[in-house]
Amino acid sequence: MRILLFTGKGGVGKTTLAAATAARLAAGGRKALVVSTDPAHSLADAFGVPLSGEPSEVDSCLFGAHVDVRALADRSWPRLREALRRVLSGAGVDELDAEELTVLPGVDELLALTEVARLADDGPWEAVVVDCGPTAETLRLFALPEAIAGYLSRIHPVAGGAATTLAEHLGTLRGLLADPERAGVRLVFTPERLVVAETRRTLTALALRGIHVEGLVANRLVPRARRWSGPAASWLRTRRAEQDAVLAELAASTPLAVRVVEHRAAEPVGTAALLDLADELYAGADPLARTHRPAPLLSVRAAGAAQELVIALPLTDTADLDLARAGDDLVITVDGVRRLIALPALLRRHTVTDAEAGPDGLVLRFEPDGGPR
């Protein structure tokens, strides 16, 4: 079973493409669940049928659901809050402060991710397609398990078993997201320079989180005006030429495959219209096929007496990059997204002497302690 997560800037059509992907999988005889974590919940509108928090049949082999975070909070949050209260109390926070601290930002995203994992595990699905919220919400969704688990691991000696149990749960969620054999992200965008710029920043942020992006989808391309004439045709050709130029620049900056979908005059609603859209999107290819194998985030290579640490981050020319070292951890901040990465044991007695960005990502040169500074 694989999980495909569709995300992108709000309004780019990710819900429709997620629904079309699930419909194509089901039409091929594979049991597919498409589930929305987007608070806007337009997935039901795409199929033209009502959906609830539990999977319901949309068509043969095709099931849909939407995550109702408010209902989840009413049902699940009291148990999670009690676990966090025990953790914080065990760490020396008094009971009143612990109650206040358990009203945490990001709980909605954490509950939504937990529910997706539950739905994936509870059904006979060969694929689960997730219509995620807009990009910023999705980045928070992917960051939370690691961030909270890291915090819990630090307070574990004083917080006891409650911290361990919660950290293990979050670690399982993190492992699901970071395993390219089980999960992959499809980034949806419209071919406009501002949207593509945000998409490239998202690629960097997800790579920094260790999340595998396996493909890009350019949606709503203006149709080609082949034999048409007149002002409308001239406008269409000019607009399509601008979009093609944007796509060419993007293709030159990433090894990821870019699928394209042209704008339709009528909004695709219902399984038949979604299947037609999927035919253009996948052109007969398997929607689950992986066209890109990710490089490991960290790799070490010899450089004479020194060692080089390669961090596979797709950096843009305008990326705001900051590096720092905190003991055996490397602190990397790119465009406001920060992550602590444990240095490989081989490099912990070395000193960083140089850093540069290249086609492989970020390359840091390490010299043995006492070497050139």
C-alpha positions as CSV (number, residue, x, y, z in Angstrom):
1,M,0.0,0.0,0.0
2,R,1.3,3.5,-0.9
3,I,0.2,6.9,0.2
4,L,0.3,9.8,-2.3
5,L,0.0,13.3,-0.8
6,F,-1.1,16.1,-3.1
7,T,-0.3,19.6,-1.9
8,G,0.4,23.0,-3.4
9,K,-0.6,26.7,-3.1
10,G,-4.3,27.2,-2.4
11,G,-6.4,27.3,-5.5
12,V,-4.1,25.4,-7.9
13,G,-6.4,22.4,-8.3
14,K,-4.8,19.8,-6.0
15,T,-8.2,18.5,-4.8
16,T,-9.3,17.7,-8.4
17,L,-6.0,16.1,-9.3
18,A,-6.0,13.9,-6.1
19,A,-9.6,12.9,-6.9
20,A,-8.7,12.1,-10.5
21,T,-5.7,10.0,-9.4
22,A,-7.8,7.9,-7.0
23,A,-10.5,7.5,-9.7
24,R,-7.9,6.2,-12.2
25,L,-6.5,3.7,-9.7
26,A,-9.9,2.4,-8.9
27,A,-10.9,2.1,-12.6
28,G,-7.8,-0.1,-12.9
29,G,-9.2,-2.5,-10.3
30,R,-7.2,-1.3,-7.3
31,K,-9.0,-0.4,-4.1
32,A,-8.2,3.3,-3.5
33,L,-9.1,5.7,-0.7
34,V,-9.0,9.4,-1.3
35,V,-9.1,11.4,1.9
36,S,-9.0,15.2,2.4
37,T,-7.2,17.0,5.3
38,D,-7.9,20.4,3.7
39,P,-10.2,22.4,6.0
40,A,-12.0,23.7,2.9
41,H,-13.2,20.1,2.2
42,S,-14.0,20.4,-1.6
43,L,-13.3,16.7,-2.2
44,A,-17.0,15.9,-2.0
45,D,-17.8,18.6,-4.5
46,A,-15.2,17.0,-7.0
47,F,-17.1,13.7,-6.9
48,G,-20.6,15.2,-6.6
49,V,-21.4,13.0,-3.6
50,P,-21.5,13.5,0.2
51,L,-18.5,12.4,2.2
52,S,-18.0,11.9,6.0
53,G,-15.2,11.2,8.3
54,E,-15.3,7.5,7.6
55,P,-14.7,6.0,4.1
56,S,-17.8,5.6,2.0
57,E,-18.1,4.1,-1.5
58,V,-18.0,6.6,-4.4
59,D,-17.6,4.0,-7.2
60,S,-16.4,0.5,-7.7
61,C,-13.1,0.1,-5.7
62,L,-13.2,3.9,-5.0
63,F,-13.8,5.2,-1.5
64,G,-13.7,8.7,-0.1
65,A,-13.5,10.5,3.3
66,H,-12.7,13.8,4.7
67,V,-11.0,14.4,8.0
68,D,-13.2,16.4,10.3
69,V,-10.6,17.9,12.7
70,R,-13.3,19.5,14.9
71,A,-14.9,16.1,15.5
72,L,-11.4,14.5,16.0
73,A,-10.6,17.1,18.5
74,D,-13.8,16.4,20.4
75,R,-13.1,12.7,20.3
76,S,-9.3,12.4,20.5
77,W,-7.9,15.6,22.0
78,P,-8.9,14.8,25.6
79,R,-6.8,11.6,25.6
80,L,-3.9,13.3,23.9
81,R,-4.1,16.3,26.2
82,E,-4.0,14.0,29.2
83,A,-0.9,12.3,27.9
84,L,0.8,15.6,27.3
85,R,-0.3,16.8,30.8
86,R,1.4,13.7,32.3
87,V,4.5,14.3,30.3
88,L,4.8,17.9,31.3
89,S,3.9,17.3,34.9
90,G,6.6,14.6,35.0
91,A,9.1,17.1,33.6
92,G,8.5,19.4,36.5
93,V,5.7,21.7,35.1
94,D,3.0,22.2,37.7
95,E,-0.5,21.0,36.9
96,L,-2.0,24.4,36.1
97,D,0.8,25.3,33.7
98,A,0.7,21.9,32.2
99,E,-3.0,22.3,31.4
100,E,-2.3,25.7,29.7
101,L,0.7,24.3,27.7
102,T,-1.3,21.4,26.3
103,V,-3.4,23.8,24.1
104,L,-0.6,23.5,21.5
105,P,-0.4,25.2,18.1
106,G,-0.5,22.5,15.4
107,V,-2.7,20.1,17.2
108,D,-5.1,20.1,14.4
109,E,-2.4,19.1,11.9
110,L,-1.2,16.4,14.3
111,L,-4.7,14.9,14.7
112,A,-5.3,15.0,10.9
113,L,-2.1,13.1,10.2
114,T,-2.9,10.6,12.9
115,E,-6.3,10.0,11.4
116,V,-4.8,9.5,7.9
117,A,-2.5,6.9,9.3
118,R,-5.5,5.2,11.0
119,L,-7.6,5.2,7.9
120,A,-4.7,3.8,5.8
121,D,-4.1,1.0,8.3
122,D,-7.7,0.0,8.8
123,G,-8.8,-0.6,5.2
124,P,-8.0,-3.0,2.4
125,W,-6.5,-0.2,0.3
126,E,-3.8,-0.6,-2.3
127,A,-3.4,3.2,-2.4
128,V,-4.4,6.1,-0.2
129,V,-4.5,9.5,-1.9
130,V,-4.4,12.5,0.4
131,D,-5.7,15.9,-0.6
132,C,-3.6,17.9,1.8
133,G,-4.2,21.5,2.8
134,P,-2.3,24.5,1.3
135,T,1.5,24.3,1.3
136,A,2.1,26.2,4.5
137,E,-0.3,23.9,6.5
138,T,1.3,20.8,4.9
139,L,4.8,21.9,5.9
140,R,3.5,22.2,9.5
141,L,1.9,18.8,9.2
142,F,5.2,17.2,8.1
143,A,7.3,19.0,10.6
144,L,5.2,18.3,13.8
145,P,6.0,14.6,14.4
146,E,9.8,15.1,14.3
147,A,9.6,18.4,16.3
148,I,7.4,17.1,19.1
149,A,9.1,13.7,19.2
150,G,12.5,15.4,19.5
151,Y,11.2,17.5,22.4
152,L,9.8,14.5,24.2
153,S,13.0,12.5,23.8
154,R,14.9,15.3,25.6
155,I,12.5,15.3,28.6
156,H,12.1,11.5,28.7
157,P,14.5,10.9,31.6
158,V,12.2,13.0,33.9
159,A,8.8,12.5,32.2
160,G,8.9,8.7,32.1
161,G,6.7,6.3,30.2
162,A,4.1,8.8,28.9
163,A,6.8,10.6,27.0
164,T,8.1,7.4,25.6
165,T,4.7,6.2,24.4
166,L,3.8,9.5,22.7
167,A,7.3,9.8,21.2
168,E,7.0,6.3,19.7
169,H,3.6,7.2,18.2
170,L,5.1,10.3,16.6
171,G,8.1,8.5,15.4
172,T,5.9,6.0,13.6
173,L,4.1,8.9,11.8
174,R,7.5,10.4,11.0
175,G,8.7,7.1,9.6
176,L,5.6,6.8,7.4
177,L,6.1,10.2,5.8
178,A,9.9,9.8,5.3
179,D,9.8,6.3,3.7
180,P,9.8,6.8,-0.1
181,E,8.6,3.2,-0.6
182,R,5.4,3.9,1.4
183,A,4.7,7.6,0.8
184,G,5.4,10.3,-1.7
185,V,4.4,13.9,-2.3
186,R,3.1,15.3,-5.6
187,L,3.4,19.1,-5.7
188,V,0.7,20.8,-7.8
189,F,1.2,24.3,-9.2
190,T,0.0,26.6,-11.9
191,P,2.7,27.7,-14.4
192,E,3.2,31.3,-13.1
193,R,6.5,32.7,-11.9
194,L,5.3,33.5,-8.4
195,V,3.7,30.1,-7.9
196,V,6.7,28.3,-9.3
197,A,9.0,30.3,-7.0
198,E,7.0,29.1,-4.0
199,T,7.0,25.6,-5.4
200,R,10.8,25.6,-5.5
201,R,11.0,26.8,-1.9
202,T,8.6,24.1,-0.9
203,L,10.9,21.5,-2.6
204,T,13.8,22.7,-0.4
205,A,11.7,22.8,2.7
206,L,10.4,19.2,2.2
207,A,13.9,17.9,1.4
208,L,15.2,19.5,4.6
209,R,12.5,17.6,6.4
210,G,13.4,14.4,4.7
211,I,10.1,14.2,2.8
212,H,10.2,12.6,-0.6
213,V,8.7,14.7,-3.5
214,E,8.3,12.2,-6.4
215,G,6.7,14.5,-9.0
216,L,5.4,17.9,-10.0
217,V,2.1,18.6,-11.7
218,A,1.6,21.8,-13.7
219,N,-2.2,22.4,-13.8
220,R,-4.3,24.7,-15.9
221,L,-2.1,25.3,-18.9
222,V,-3.8,27.5,-21.5
223,P,-4.7,25.2,-24.5
224,R,-2.7,25.7,-27.7
225,A,-4.4,27.8,-30.4
226,R,-3.2,25.8,-33.3
227,R,-5.4,26.8,-36.2
228,W,-7.2,29.7,-34.7
229,S,-6.9,33.4,-35.6
230,G,-8.0,36.7,-34.2
231,P,-7.3,38.5,-30.9
232,A,-8.4,35.7,-28.7
233,A,-6.0,33.2,-30.4
234,S,-3.2,35.7,-30.2
235,W,-3.8,36.1,-26.4
236,L,-3.8,32.3,-26.0
237,R,-0.6,31.9,-27.9
238,T,1.1,34.6,-25.9
239,R,-0.1,33.2,-22.6
240,R,0.9,29.7,-23.4
241,A,4.3,30.8,-24.6
242,E,4.8,32.5,-21.2
243,Q,3.7,29.3,-19.4
244,D,6.0,27.1,-21.5
245,A,9.0,29.4,-20.7
246,V,8.2,29.1,-17.0
247,L,8.1,25.3,-17.3
248,A,11.3,25.2,-19.2
249,E,13.1,27.1,-16.5
250,L,11.7,24.8,-13.8
251,A,12.7,21.7,-15.8
252,A,16.2,23.0,-16.0
253,S,16.5,23.4,-12.2
254,T,15.1,20.0,-11.0
255,P,15.4,16.3,-11.9
256,L,11.8,15.8,-11.1
257,A,9.3,14.8,-13.8
258,V,6.7,17.5,-14.5
259,R,3.3,16.3,-15.7
260,V,1.0,18.9,-17.3
261,V,-2.8,19.3,-17.5
262,E,-4.5,21.8,-19.7
263,H,-7.3,24.1,-18.5
264,R,-10.8,22.8,-19.2
265,A,-13.8,24.9,-20.1
266,A,-16.0,22.9,-17.8
267,E,-15.1,22.1,-14.2
268,P,-14.4,18.3,-13.9
269,V,-17.1,17.0,-11.5
270,G,-18.0,13.4,-11.1
271,T,-16.1,10.2,-11.8
272,A,-16.4,10.3,-15.6
273,A,-15.0,13.8,-15.8
274,L,-12.2,13.0,-13.4
275,L,-11.2,9.9,-15.3
276,D,-10.9,12.0,-18.5
277,L,-8.6,14.4,-16.6
278,A,-6.6,11.5,-15.3
279,D,-6.1,10.2,-18.8
280,E,-4.4,13.5,-19.7
281,L,-2.5,13.6,-16.4
282,Y,-1.0,10.1,-16.6
283,A,-1.2,9.4,-20.4
284,G,-1.5,5.7,-19.8
285,A,1.2,5.4,-17.1
286,D,0.6,3.9,-13.7
287,P,-0.3,6.7,-11.2
288,L,1.7,4.9,-8.5
289,A,4.8,4.7,-10.6
290,R,7.8,6.4,-9.1
291,T,9.8,8.3,-11.7
292,H,12.4,9.7,-9.3
293,R,14.5,8.0,-6.6
294,P,15.7,10.4,-4.0
295,A,19.3,10.8,-3.0
296,P,20.0,10.4,0.7
297,L,19.8,13.7,2.5
298,L,23.4,13.2,3.9
299,S,26.4,11.6,2.3
300,V,30.1,11.8,3.1
301,R,32.9,11.6,0.5
302,A,36.7,11.9,0.8
303,A,38.4,15.0,-0.4
304,G,42.1,14.4,0.2
305,A,42.9,14.6,3.9
306,A,39.5,16.3,4.4
307,Q,35.9,15.0,4.2
308,E,33.0,16.6,2.4
309,L,29.4,16.3,3.7
310,V,26.9,16.6,0.9
311,I,23.4,17.7,1.9
312,A,21.0,17.0,-0.9
313,L,19.0,20.2,-0.8
314,P,17.6,21.8,-4.0
315,L,18.6,25.4,-3.3
316,T,17.4,28.3,-5.3
317,D,19.7,31.2,-6.3
318,T,17.9,33.5,-3.8
319,A,17.7,31.1,-0.9
320,D,18.4,32.6,2.5
321,L,20.7,30.1,4.0
322,D,22.2,30.0,7.5
323,L,24.5,27.3,9.0
324,A,25.6,26.8,12.6
325,R,27.0,23.9,14.6
326,A,25.7,23.0,18.0
327,G,27.8,20.2,19.5
328,D,27.4,17.1,17.3
329,D,24.4,18.7,15.5
330,L,24.4,20.9,12.4
331,V,21.7,23.6,12.4
332,I,20.5,24.4,8.9
333,T,18.0,27.2,8.2
334,V,16.8,27.8,4.7
335,D,14.2,30.5,4.0
336,G,13.1,30.4,7.6
337,V,12.8,26.6,7.8
338,R,15.2,25.2,10.4
339,R,16.3,21.6,11.1
340,L,18.9,20.1,13.5
341,I,20.8,17.3,11.7
342,A,23.0,14.9,13.7
343,L,26.5,14.8,12.2
344,P,27.8,11.4,11.0
345,A,30.1,10.0,13.7
346,L,33.0,10.3,11.2
347,L,32.8,14.1,11.2
348,R,32.2,14.8,14.9
349,R,35.9,15.4,15.6
350,H,36.2,17.6,12.5
351,T,35.8,21.3,12.0
352,V,33.8,22.9,9.1
353,T,36.2,25.0,7.0
354,D,34.2,25.8,3.9
355,A,30.6,25.5,2.5
356,E,29.3,26.0,-1.0
357,A,26.1,25.3,-3.0
358,G,26.4,23.2,-6.1
359,P,24.4,20.9,-8.3
360,D,24.5,18.2,-5.7
361,G,23.1,20.5,-3.0
362,L,25.0,22.0,-0.1
363,V,28.7,20.8,0.2
364,L,30.5,21.3,3.6
365,R,34.2,20.7,3.9
366,F,35.4,19.2,7.2
367,E,39.1,19.2,8.3
368,P,40.3,17.1,11.2
369,D,40.6,19.0,14.5
370,G,44.0,20.7,14.4
371,G,43.9,20.9,10.6
372,P,43.7,24.0,8.4
373,R,41.3,26.7,9.8
